[in-house]
């Protein structure tokens, strides 16, 4: 099942090129507001699985918004790939490294992002979307709390991220306007041949910068759901940015950071591609 935010309306993928507007197709049972559907995820997916109507809207990339426009909470996971921990010069974490991106930083899968001053870097990531309230969930049950997966960029301004002693600005450095692009679509876990092994990466100006697989994550999505939900309830529509593989600009010699005019293309197998360019703030 593929769920789109098309012109700010919830749409259900029918073919690779076309979708059904859900408010219309369900005769108003489900509203156009895509964020609202996560609170009724089981009811919605039961309806969608039985729906056999035709598509009525074209999937136009330029009209896609974030599949989760207003997540209640966003969790970010640091150093979750062995090769990325190594390039950062840090030991493998014994427990997940957790930060937040403030929800107002969410944006859609294409378009311009204003580049703030400083050292702006890319981090291609798989993003898990929560579909049921999760409290003290064991890893064995965790996938049933995940509505689906999408691609994300954990954009990061490194100078603010590492400023201060001790450095406590991860959250702000990762939350500038537009620093949490997600999309282009939410894909339910059953659609993947192996939901624990998804290829992902990104290119800057056509050059491949990151190219990894989620099977290399230190803490899997079920382990992250278990770890986080032991502390705080995970809510329908929450996002977990699950960490980035190696190849970030900050770890390169010389550093290769995002500049005004750069194009950033982010891809995840079975999900699709996001395309952003950077403009003056
Ligand atoms: Zn990250």
py3Dmol code that shows the C-alpha trace and the ligand (Angstrom):
import py3Dmol

protein = """\
ATOM      1  CA  UNK A   1       0.000   0.000   0.000  1.00  0.00           C
ATOM      2  CA  UNK A   2       1.387   3.402  -1.022  1.00  0.00           C
ATOM      3  CA  UNK A   3       0.004   6.535   0.652  1.00  0.00           C
ATOM      4  CA  UNK A   4       0.554   9.975  -0.882  1.00  0.00           C
ATOM      5  CA  UNK A   5       0.097  13.566   0.175  1.00  0.00           C
ATOM      6  CA  UNK A   6      -1.096  14.930  -3.164  1.00  0.00           C
ATOM      7  CA  UNK A   7      -1.988  18.624  -3.160  1.00  0.00           C
ATOM      8  CA  UNK A   8      -2.387  18.361   0.631  1.00  0.00           C
ATOM      9  CA  UNK A   9      -4.919  15.566   0.231  1.00  0.00           C
ATOM     10  CA  UNK A  10      -4.635  11.951   1.310  1.00  0.00           C
ATOM     11  CA  UNK A  11      -4.366   9.678  -1.727  1.00  0.00           C
ATOM     12  CA  UNK A  12      -4.037   5.916  -2.105  1.00  0.00           C
ATOM     13  CA  UNK A  13      -1.700   4.658  -4.832  1.00  0.00           C
ATOM     14  CA  UNK A  14      -3.448   2.501  -7.453  1.00  0.00           C
ATOM     15  CA  UNK A  15      -0.796   2.345 -10.187  1.00  0.00           C
ATOM     16  CA  UNK A  16       2.747   3.796 -10.342  1.00  0.00           C
ATOM     17  CA  UNK A  17       1.267   6.874 -12.044  1.00  0.00           C
ATOM     18  CA  UNK A  18      -2.132   7.362 -10.444  1.00  0.00           C
ATOM     19  CA  UNK A  19      -3.901   7.395  -7.089  1.00  0.00           C
ATOM     20  CA  UNK A  20      -7.379   7.566  -5.634  1.00  0.00           C
ATOM     21  CA  UNK A  21      -8.371  10.604  -3.602  1.00  0.00           C
ATOM     22  CA  UNK A  22      -9.353   8.999  -0.301  1.00  0.00           C
ATOM     23  CA  UNK A  23     -11.969  11.497   0.871  1.00  0.00           C
ATOM     24  CA  UNK A  24     -13.791  11.069  -2.447  1.00  0.00           C
ATOM     25  CA  UNK A  25     -13.296   7.308  -2.707  1.00  0.00           C
ATOM     26  CA  UNK A  26     -14.433   6.717   0.885  1.00  0.00           C
ATOM     27  CA  UNK A  27     -17.404   9.116   0.495  1.00  0.00           C
ATOM     28  CA  UNK A  28     -16.098  11.241   3.334  1.00  0.00           C
ATOM     29  CA  UNK A  29     -15.433   8.454   5.808  1.00  0.00           C
ATOM     30  CA  UNK A  30     -11.763   9.475   5.838  1.00  0.00           C
ATOM     31  CA  UNK A  31     -10.921  13.190   5.575  1.00  0.00           C
ATOM     32  CA  UNK A  32      -8.448  14.668   3.123  1.00  0.00           C
ATOM     33  CA  UNK A  33      -6.049  15.557   5.975  1.00  0.00           C
ATOM     34  CA  UNK A  34      -3.350  12.896   5.719  1.00  0.00           C
ATOM     35  CA  UNK A  35      -2.069  13.511   9.235  1.00  0.00           C
ATOM     36  CA  UNK A  36      -5.448  12.482  10.667  1.00  0.00           C
ATOM     37  CA  UNK A  37      -5.274   9.022   9.109  1.00  0.00           C
ATOM     38  CA  UNK A  38      -2.492   7.780  11.393  1.00  0.00           C
ATOM     39  CA  UNK A  39      -4.802   7.932  14.412  1.00  0.00           C
ATOM     40  CA  UNK A  40      -7.168   5.551  12.530  1.00  0.00           C
ATOM     41  CA  UNK A  41      -4.516   3.471  10.827  1.00  0.00           C
ATOM     42  CA  UNK A  42      -5.969  -0.003  11.363  1.00  0.00           C
ATOM     43  CA  UNK A  43      -9.424   1.159  10.262  1.00  0.00           C
ATOM     44  CA  UNK A  44      -7.958   2.948   7.256  1.00  0.00           C
ATOM     45  CA  UNK A  45      -5.787   0.059   6.042  1.00  0.00           C
ATOM     46  CA  UNK A  46      -8.727  -2.341   6.370  1.00  0.00           C
ATOM     47  CA  UNK A  47     -10.816  -0.022   4.188  1.00  0.00           C
ATOM     48  CA  UNK A  48      -7.943   0.537   1.703  1.00  0.00           C
ATOM     49  CA  UNK A  49      -7.271  -3.198   1.352  1.00  0.00           C
ATOM     50  CA  UNK A  50     -10.897  -3.751   0.349  1.00  0.00           C
ATOM     51  CA  UNK A  51     -11.149  -0.706  -1.932  1.00  0.00           C
ATOM     52  CA  UNK A  52     -11.223  -1.694  -5.610  1.00  0.00           C
ATOM     53  CA  UNK A  53     -12.135   1.578  -7.291  1.00  0.00           C
ATOM     54  CA  UNK A  54     -10.170   3.253 -10.063  1.00  0.00           C
ATOM     55  CA  UNK A  55      -7.585   6.029  -9.655  1.00  0.00           C
ATOM     56  CA  UNK A  56      -8.818   9.579 -10.165  1.00  0.00           C
ATOM     57  CA  UNK A  57      -5.684  11.700  -9.694  1.00  0.00           C
ATOM     58  CA  UNK A  58      -2.294  11.636 -11.424  1.00  0.00           C
ATOM     59  CA  UNK A  59       0.784  11.318  -9.214  1.00  0.00           C
ATOM     60  CA  UNK A  60       2.634  14.491 -10.151  1.00  0.00           C
ATOM     61  CA  UNK A  61       5.968  14.674  -8.302  1.00  0.00           C
ATOM     62  CA  UNK A  62       5.828  18.447  -8.059  1.00  0.00           C
ATOM     63  CA  UNK A  63       2.492  18.265  -6.206  1.00  0.00           C
ATOM     64  CA  UNK A  64       3.557  15.787  -3.532  1.00  0.00           C
ATOM     65  CA  UNK A  65       3.811  16.995   0.048  1.00  0.00           C
ATOM     66  CA  UNK A  66       5.274  15.234   3.083  1.00  0.00           C
ATOM     67  CA  UNK A  67       3.369  11.989   3.797  1.00  0.00           C
ATOM     68  CA  UNK A  68       3.419  13.013   7.479  1.00  0.00           C
ATOM     69  CA  UNK A  69       3.076  16.805   7.562  1.00  0.00           C
ATOM     70  CA  UNK A  70       2.648  17.359  11.313  1.00  0.00           C
ATOM     71  CA  UNK A  71       4.242  14.519  13.312  1.00  0.00           C
ATOM     72  CA  UNK A  72       3.606  14.856  17.065  1.00  0.00           C
ATOM     73  CA  UNK A  73       7.194  13.763  17.761  1.00  0.00           C
ATOM     74  CA  UNK A  74      10.306  13.188  15.691  1.00  0.00           C
ATOM     75  CA  UNK A  75      13.080  10.953  16.987  1.00  0.00           C
ATOM     76  CA  UNK A  76      16.503  10.997  15.348  1.00  0.00           C
ATOM     77  CA  UNK A  77      19.046   8.246  15.842  1.00  0.00           C
ATOM     78  CA  UNK A  78      22.752   9.083  15.671  1.00  0.00           C
ATOM     79  CA  UNK A  79      25.657   6.806  14.731  1.00  0.00           C
ATOM     80  CA  UNK A  80      23.411   3.905  13.770  1.00  0.00           C
ATOM     81  CA  UNK A  81      25.613   2.486  10.991  1.00  0.00           C
ATOM     82  CA  UNK A  82      29.022   0.991  11.748  1.00  0.00           C
ATOM     83  CA  UNK A  83      30.780   2.665   8.830  1.00  0.00           C
ATOM     84  CA  UNK A  84      29.282   6.060   9.733  1.00  0.00           C
ATOM     85  CA  UNK A  85      30.395   5.735  13.377  1.00  0.00           C
ATOM     86  CA  UNK A  86      33.879   4.893  12.082  1.00  0.00           C
ATOM     87  CA  UNK A  87      34.044   7.915   9.726  1.00  0.00           C
ATOM     88  CA  UNK A  88      32.914  10.109  12.628  1.00  0.00           C
ATOM     89  CA  UNK A  89      35.840   8.791  14.704  1.00  0.00           C
ATOM     90  CA  UNK A  90      33.503   7.517  17.410  1.00  0.00           C
ATOM     91  CA  UNK A  91      33.054   4.157  19.128  1.00  0.00           C
ATOM     92  CA  UNK A  92      29.989   2.076  18.308  1.00  0.00           C
ATOM     93  CA  UNK A  93      27.174   3.099  20.647  1.00  0.00           C
ATOM     94  CA  UNK A  94      26.099   0.584  23.271  1.00  0.00           C
ATOM     95  CA  UNK A  95      22.579   2.022  23.240  1.00  0.00           C
ATOM     96  CA  UNK A  96      20.823   4.192  20.648  1.00  0.00           C
ATOM     97  CA  UNK A  97      21.964   7.814  20.437  1.00  0.00           C
ATOM     98  CA  UNK A  98      18.697   9.787  20.419  1.00  0.00           C
ATOM     99  CA  UNK A  99      17.907  13.390  19.546  1.00  0.00           C
ATOM    100  CA  UNK A 100      14.909  15.215  18.076  1.00  0.00           C
ATOM    101  CA  UNK A 101      14.199  17.267  15.039  1.00  0.00           C
ATOM    102  CA  UNK A 102      11.482  19.760  15.917  1.00  0.00           C
ATOM    103  CA  UNK A 103       8.309  18.948  13.941  1.00  0.00           C
ATOM    104  CA  UNK A 104       8.078  22.350  12.227  1.00  0.00           C
ATOM    105  CA  UNK A 105      11.212  21.423  10.241  1.00  0.00           C
ATOM    106  CA  UNK A 106       9.262  18.885   8.153  1.00  0.00           C
ATOM    107  CA  UNK A 107       8.910  19.592   4.451  1.00  0.00           C
ATOM    108  CA  UNK A 108       7.990  17.698   1.277  1.00  0.00           C
ATOM    109  CA  UNK A 109       9.976  15.558  -1.155  1.00  0.00           C
ATOM    110  CA  UNK A 110      10.932  18.253  -3.672  1.00  0.00           C
ATOM    111  CA  UNK A 111      11.627  21.936  -4.078  1.00  0.00           C
ATOM    112  CA  UNK A 112      13.853  24.596  -2.598  1.00  0.00           C
ATOM    113  CA  UNK A 113      15.374  24.568   0.889  1.00  0.00           C
ATOM    114  CA  UNK A 114      16.805  27.785   2.312  1.00  0.00           C
ATOM    115  CA  UNK A 115      20.436  27.250   3.247  1.00  0.00           C
ATOM    116  CA  UNK A 116      21.309  28.925   6.569  1.00  0.00           C
ATOM    117  CA  UNK A 117      24.832  30.148   7.318  1.00  0.00           C
ATOM    118  CA  UNK A 118      27.284  27.565   8.602  1.00  0.00           C
ATOM    119  CA  UNK A 119      28.133  24.030   7.518  1.00  0.00           C
ATOM    120  CA  UNK A 120      25.023  22.361   6.074  1.00  0.00           C
ATOM    121  CA  UNK A 121      25.310  18.616   5.550  1.00  0.00           C
ATOM    122  CA  UNK A 122      23.179  15.762   4.169  1.00  0.00           C
ATOM    123  CA  UNK A 123      22.192  12.479   5.817  1.00  0.00           C
ATOM    124  CA  UNK A 124      20.066  10.094   3.736  1.00  0.00           C
ATOM    125  CA  UNK A 125      17.887   8.025   6.066  1.00  0.00           C
ATOM    126  CA  UNK A 126      15.053   5.565   6.217  1.00  0.00           C
ATOM    127  CA  UNK A 127      12.172   7.005   8.244  1.00  0.00           C
ATOM    128  CA  UNK A 128       9.721   4.816  10.150  1.00  0.00           C
ATOM    129  CA  UNK A 129       6.207   6.191  10.726  1.00  0.00           C
ATOM    130  CA  UNK A 130       4.254   5.046  13.785  1.00  0.00           C
ATOM    131  CA  UNK A 131       0.695   3.813  13.183  1.00  0.00           C
ATOM    132  CA  UNK A 132      -0.439   2.776  16.661  1.00  0.00           C
ATOM    133  CA  UNK A 133       0.290   4.182  20.113  1.00  0.00           C
ATOM    134  CA  UNK A 134       3.328   2.232  21.331  1.00  0.00           C
ATOM    135  CA  UNK A 135       4.112   1.971  25.016  1.00  0.00           C
ATOM    136  CA  UNK A 136       6.655  -0.533  26.336  1.00  0.00           C
ATOM    137  CA  UNK A 137       6.512  -2.550  23.134  1.00  0.00           C
ATOM    138  CA  UNK A 138       8.798  -5.570  22.780  1.00  0.00           C
ATOM    139  CA  UNK A 139      10.896  -5.780  19.625  1.00  0.00           C
ATOM    140  CA  UNK A 140       9.109  -8.952  18.537  1.00  0.00           C
ATOM    141  CA  UNK A 141       5.846  -6.971  18.295  1.00  0.00           C
ATOM    142  CA  UNK A 142       7.328  -3.707  17.077  1.00  0.00           C
ATOM    143  CA  UNK A 143       6.679  -3.946  13.329  1.00  0.00           C
ATOM    144  CA  UNK A 144       2.931  -4.063  13.989  1.00  0.00           C
ATOM    145  CA  UNK A 145       3.214  -0.522  15.410  1.00  0.00           C
ATOM    146  CA  UNK A 146       4.852   0.814  12.239  1.00  0.00           C
ATOM    147  CA  UNK A 147       2.433   2.254   9.661  1.00  0.00           C
ATOM    148  CA  UNK A 148       5.060   2.414   6.984  1.00  0.00           C
ATOM    149  CA  UNK A 149       8.406   3.625   5.756  1.00  0.00           C
ATOM    150  CA  UNK A 150       9.481   6.665   3.822  1.00  0.00           C
ATOM    151  CA  UNK A 151      12.739   8.319   2.827  1.00  0.00           C
ATOM    152  CA  UNK A 152      14.137  11.286   4.706  1.00  0.00           C
ATOM    153  CA  UNK A 153      17.035  13.675   4.889  1.00  0.00           C
ATOM    154  CA  UNK A 154      18.352  14.482   8.350  1.00  0.00           C
ATOM    155  CA  UNK A 155      19.785  17.817   7.199  1.00  0.00           C
ATOM    156  CA  UNK A 156      22.245  19.126   9.751  1.00  0.00           C
ATOM    157  CA  UNK A 157      24.075  22.399  10.332  1.00  0.00           C
ATOM    158  CA  UNK A 158      27.256  20.988  11.871  1.00  0.00           C
ATOM    159  CA  UNK A 159      28.587  24.098  13.589  1.00  0.00           C
ATOM    160  CA  UNK A 160      25.455  24.587  15.673  1.00  0.00           C
ATOM    161  CA  UNK A 161      25.158  20.809  16.144  1.00  0.00           C
ATOM    162  CA  UNK A 162      28.594  20.582  17.765  1.00  0.00           C
ATOM    163  CA  UNK A 163      28.682  24.020  19.428  1.00  0.00           C
ATOM    164  CA  UNK A 164      29.198  24.408  23.147  1.00  0.00           C
ATOM    165  CA  UNK A 165      30.767  22.247  25.767  1.00  0.00           C
ATOM    166  CA  UNK A 166      29.243  19.811  26.324  1.00  0.00           C
ATOM    167  CA  UNK A 167      27.746  19.962  22.805  1.00  0.00           C
ATOM    168  CA  UNK A 168      24.002  20.073  23.382  1.00  0.00           C
ATOM    169  CA  UNK A 169      22.677  21.593  20.188  1.00  0.00           C
ATOM    170  CA  UNK A 170      21.937  18.495  18.096  1.00  0.00           C
ATOM    171  CA  UNK A 171      18.256  19.370  18.151  1.00  0.00           C
ATOM    172  CA  UNK A 172      18.550  22.960  16.925  1.00  0.00           C
ATOM    173  CA  UNK A 173      21.286  22.241  14.388  1.00  0.00           C
ATOM    174  CA  UNK A 174      18.999  19.640  12.821  1.00  0.00           C
ATOM    175  CA  UNK A 175      15.806  21.712  12.903  1.00  0.00           C
ATOM    176  CA  UNK A 176      16.259  24.700  10.618  1.00  0.00           C
ATOM    177  CA  UNK A 177      13.275  25.387   8.355  1.00  0.00           C
ATOM    178  CA  UNK A 178      13.008  22.571   5.806  1.00  0.00           C
ATOM    179  CA  UNK A 179      15.670  20.398   7.473  1.00  0.00           C
ATOM    180  CA  UNK A 180      13.385  17.337   7.716  1.00  0.00           C
ATOM    181  CA  UNK A 181      12.246  16.565   4.159  1.00  0.00           C
ATOM    182  CA  UNK A 182      10.361  13.268   3.843  1.00  0.00           C
ATOM    183  CA  UNK A 183       8.699  11.387   1.009  1.00  0.00           C
ATOM    184  CA  UNK A 184       7.846  10.923  -1.737  1.00  0.00           C
ATOM    185  CA  UNK A 185       5.384   8.336  -0.402  1.00  0.00           C
ATOM    186  CA  UNK A 186       4.612   6.223   2.660  1.00  0.00           C
ATOM    187  CA  UNK A 187       4.995   2.515   1.856  1.00  0.00           C
ATOM    188  CA  UNK A 188       3.581  -0.130   4.174  1.00  0.00           C
ATOM    189  CA  UNK A 189       6.138  -2.666   5.470  1.00  0.00           C
ATOM    190  CA  UNK A 190       4.474  -5.612   3.709  1.00  0.00           C
ATOM    191  CA  UNK A 191       5.415  -4.123   0.329  1.00  0.00           C
ATOM    192  CA  UNK A 192       9.126  -4.802   0.816  1.00  0.00           C
ATOM    193  CA  UNK A 193      10.829  -8.083  -0.066  1.00  0.00           C
ATOM    194  CA  UNK A 194      12.863  -7.548   3.144  1.00  0.00           C
ATOM    195  CA  UNK A 195      11.720  -4.635   5.288  1.00  0.00           C
ATOM    196  CA  UNK A 196      14.975  -4.881   7.292  1.00  0.00           C
ATOM    197  CA  UNK A 197      17.249  -4.531   4.268  1.00  0.00           C
ATOM    198  CA  UNK A 198      16.500  -1.487   2.097  1.00  0.00           C
ATOM    199  CA  UNK A 199      19.090   0.219  -0.108  1.00  0.00           C
ATOM    200  CA  UNK A 200      19.323   3.989   0.348  1.00  0.00           C
ATOM    201  CA  UNK A 201      21.615   6.871  -0.420  1.00  0.00           C
ATOM    202  CA  UNK A 202      21.963  10.305  -1.955  1.00  0.00           C
ATOM    203  CA  UNK A 203      23.691  12.262  -4.696  1.00  0.00           C
ATOM    204  CA  UNK A 204      24.867  15.866  -4.723  1.00  0.00           C
ATOM    205  CA  UNK A 205      24.945  17.460  -8.186  1.00  0.00           C
ATOM    206  CA  UNK A 206      24.790  13.994  -9.718  1.00  0.00           C
ATOM    207  CA  UNK A 207      27.672  12.510  -7.695  1.00  0.00           C
ATOM    208  CA  UNK A 208      26.844   9.550  -5.441  1.00  0.00           C
ATOM    209  CA  UNK A 209      27.736  10.556  -1.875  1.00  0.00           C
ATOM    210  CA  UNK A 210      25.999   7.907   0.244  1.00  0.00           C
ATOM    211  CA  UNK A 211      25.098   4.378  -0.754  1.00  0.00           C
ATOM    212  CA  UNK A 212      24.105   1.994   2.037  1.00  0.00           C
ATOM    213  CA  UNK A 213      21.650  -0.655   3.185  1.00  0.00           C
ATOM    214  CA  UNK A 214      19.497  -0.610   6.297  1.00  0.00           C
ATOM    215  CA  UNK A 215      20.633  -4.172   7.101  1.00  0.00           C
ATOM    216  CA  UNK A 216      23.846  -2.486   8.293  1.00  0.00           C
ATOM    217  CA  UNK A 217      22.070  -0.543  11.022  1.00  0.00           C
ATOM    218  CA  UNK A 218      23.397  -1.230  14.526  1.00  0.00           C
ATOM    219  CA  UNK A 219      19.921  -0.921  16.072  1.00  0.00           C
ATOM    220  CA  UNK A 220      17.087  -2.193  13.864  1.00  0.00           C
ATOM    221  CA  UNK A 221      13.686  -0.527  13.644  1.00  0.00           C
ATOM    222  CA  UNK A 222      12.158  -3.066  16.106  1.00  0.00           C
ATOM    223  CA  UNK A 223      14.983  -2.440  18.557  1.00  0.00           C
ATOM    224  CA  UNK A 224      14.496   1.322  18.254  1.00  0.00           C
ATOM    225  CA  UNK A 225      10.734   1.039  18.848  1.00  0.00           C
ATOM    226  CA  UNK A 226      11.413  -1.104  21.914  1.00  0.00           C
ATOM    227  CA  UNK A 227      14.064   1.257  23.264  1.00  0.00           C
ATOM    228  CA  UNK A 228      12.131   4.494  22.703  1.00  0.00           C
ATOM    229  CA  UNK A 229       8.716   3.187  23.779  1.00  0.00           C
ATOM    230  CA  UNK A 230      10.172   1.982  27.079  1.00  0.00           C
ATOM    231  CA  UNK A 231      10.685   5.660  27.941  1.00  0.00           C
ATOM    232  CA  UNK A 232       7.987   7.678  26.165  1.00  0.00           C
ATOM    233  CA  UNK A 233       4.830   6.652  24.308  1.00  0.00           C
ATOM    234  CA  UNK A 234       5.224   6.692  20.542  1.00  0.00           C
ATOM    235  CA  UNK A 235       2.159   8.315  18.996  1.00  0.00           C
ATOM    236  CA  UNK A 236       0.365   7.726  15.694  1.00  0.00           C
ATOM    237  CA  UNK A 237       2.124   9.814  13.065  1.00  0.00           C
ATOM    238  CA  UNK A 238       5.444  10.026  14.922  1.00  0.00           C
ATOM    239  CA  UNK A 239       8.631   9.753  12.866  1.00  0.00           C
ATOM    240  CA  UNK A 240      11.836   7.898  13.626  1.00  0.00           C
ATOM    241  CA  UNK A 241      14.806   9.000  11.494  1.00  0.00           C
ATOM    242  CA  UNK A 242      16.793   5.799  11.800  1.00  0.00           C
ATOM    243  CA  UNK A 243      20.331   7.044  11.150  1.00  0.00           C
ATOM    244  CA  UNK A 244      22.570   7.519   8.137  1.00  0.00           C
ATOM    245  CA  UNK A 245      25.188   5.365   6.426  1.00  0.00           C
ATOM    246  CA  UNK A 246      28.710   6.621   5.698  1.00  0.00           C
ATOM    247  CA  UNK A 247      29.599   9.282   3.162  1.00  0.00           C
ATOM    248  CA  UNK A 248      28.382  12.480   4.827  1.00  0.00           C
ATOM    249  CA  UNK A 249      30.040  15.690   3.699  1.00  0.00           C
ATOM    250  CA  UNK A 250      31.417  16.643   7.122  1.00  0.00           C
ATOM    251  CA  UNK A 251      33.531  13.457   7.361  1.00  0.00           C
ATOM    252  CA  UNK A 252      35.190  13.948   3.963  1.00  0.00           C
ATOM    253  CA  UNK A 253      38.631  15.410   3.320  1.00  0.00           C
ATOM    254  CA  UNK A 254      38.157  18.109   2.310  1.00  0.00           C
ATOM    255  CA  UNK A 255      34.679  18.531   3.748  1.00  0.00           C
ATOM    256  CA  UNK A 256      31.967  18.664   1.091  1.00  0.00           C
ATOM    257  CA  UNK A 257      29.058  20.666   2.431  1.00  0.00           C
ATOM    258  CA  UNK A 258      25.884  21.814   0.729  1.00  0.00           C
ATOM    259  CA  UNK A 259      26.087  25.167  -1.052  1.00  0.00           C
ATOM    260  CA  UNK A 260      23.510  27.478  -2.585  1.00  0.00           C
ATOM    261  CA  UNK A 261      22.663  26.064  -6.024  1.00  0.00           C
ATOM    262  CA  UNK A 262      23.411  22.438  -5.113  1.00  0.00           C
ATOM    263  CA  UNK A 263      20.926  19.712  -6.007  1.00  0.00           C
ATOM    264  CA  UNK A 264      20.429  16.903  -3.491  1.00  0.00           C
ATOM    265  CA  UNK A 265      18.759  13.694  -4.694  1.00  0.00           C
ATOM    266  CA  UNK A 266      17.835  11.148  -2.029  1.00  0.00           C
ATOM    267  CA  UNK A 267      16.725   7.618  -2.888  1.00  0.00           C
ATOM    268  CA  UNK A 268      15.421   4.569  -1.059  1.00  0.00           C
ATOM    269  CA  UNK A 269      14.628   1.314  -2.865  1.00  0.00           C
ATOM    270  CA  UNK A 270      10.920   0.520  -3.042  1.00  0.00           C
ATOM    271  CA  UNK A 271      10.037   4.048  -1.883  1.00  0.00           C
ATOM    272  CA  UNK A 272      11.390   6.451  -4.470  1.00  0.00           C
ATOM    273  CA  UNK A 273      13.352   9.632  -4.888  1.00  0.00           C
ATOM    274  CA  UNK A 274      13.357  13.097  -3.321  1.00  0.00           C
ATOM    275  CA  UNK A 275      14.861  16.050  -5.161  1.00  0.00           C
ATOM    276  CA  UNK A 276      15.815  19.319  -3.448  1.00  0.00           C
ATOM    277  CA  UNK A 277      17.897  22.339  -4.271  1.00  0.00           C
ATOM    278  CA  UNK A 278      19.393  24.910  -1.946  1.00  0.00           C
ATOM    279  CA  UNK A 279      18.755  28.634  -2.147  1.00  0.00           C
ATOM    280  CA  UNK A 280      19.820  31.740  -0.223  1.00  0.00           C
ATOM    281  CA  UNK A 281      18.109  32.017   3.127  1.00  0.00           C
TER     282      UNK A 281
END
"""
ligand_1 = """\
1
ZN
Zn 20.881 11.452 11.076
"""
view = py3Dmol.view(width=600, height=400)
view.addModel(protein, "pdb")
view.setStyle({"model": 0}, {"cartoon": {"style": "trace"}})
view.addModel(ligand_1, "xyz")
view.setStyle({"model": 1}, {"stick": {}})
view.zoomTo()
view.show()
